[in-house]
């Protein structure tokens, strides 16, 4: 099982509470961009091109599972 970092947990909880979010497609060098890339690599989130310089971020079932599991630990 992957270990979830605090910033990853925060992003996953935000997605659980708010649903899909839009993220600027030029956030690569920011903490959010790095965290998002880590979550995608772990199959916890999906990113799809939305348009007008934004991407849509969605939490996966695996992301929901790891976030809820981390809260109960």
C-alpha positions in Angstrom: 0.0 0.0 0.0 1.2 3.5 -0.8 1.9 6.0 2.0 -0.1 9.2 1.7 1.6 12.5 2.3 -0.2 15.3 4.1 -0.6 17.5 1.0 -1.9 14.5 -0.9 -4.4 13.8 1.9 -5.5 17.5 1.8 -6.1 17.4 -2.0 -8.1 14.2 -1.8 -10.2 15.5 1.0 -10.9 18.7 -1.0 -12.0 16.6 -3.9 -14.3 14.4 -1.7 -15.9 17.5 -0.2 -16.3 19.6 -3.3 -16.4 17.2 -6.2 -14.4 17.9 -9.4 -12.2 21.0 -9.4 -10.6 23.0 -12.1 -6.8 23.6 -12.0 -4.8 25.9 -14.2 -2.9 23.8 -16.8 0.3 25.7 -16.0 0.6 24.7 -12.4 3.5 22.3 -13.0 6.1 24.2 -10.9 3.8 24.7 -7.9 3.1 22.5 -4.9 -0.4 21.8 -6.2 1.0 20.7 -9.6 3.5 18.4 -8.0 1.0 16.9 -5.6 -1.5 16.4 -8.4 1.1 14.6 -10.5 1.9 12.3 -7.5 -1.8 11.6 -7.0 -2.3 10.8 -10.7 0.8 8.4 -10.6 -0.8 6.6 -7.6 -4.2 6.4 -9.5 -5.9 8.5 -6.8 -7.0 11.2 -9.2 -7.6 11.7 -12.9 -6.9 14.9 -14.9 -8.7 15.7 -18.1 -8.3 18.7 -20.4 -11.2 21.1 -19.7 -10.4 24.1 -21.9 -9.5 27.8 -21.6 -6.3 27.0 -19.8 -7.8 24.7 -17.1 -7.9 20.9 -16.4 -10.6 19.0 -14.6 -9.4 17.0 -11.6 -11.5 14.0 -10.4 -10.9 11.7 -7.5 -10.9 8.0 -8.3 -12.4 5.2 -6.2 -8.8 4.3 -5.1 -8.3 7.9 -4.0 -11.5 7.8 -1.9 -10.4 4.5 -0.3 -6.9 5.7 0.6 -8.2 9.0 1.9 -10.8 7.4 4.1 -8.3 4.7 5.3 -5.8 7.4 6.3 -8.4 9.3 8.3 -9.2 6.2 10.3 -5.5 5.5 11.1 
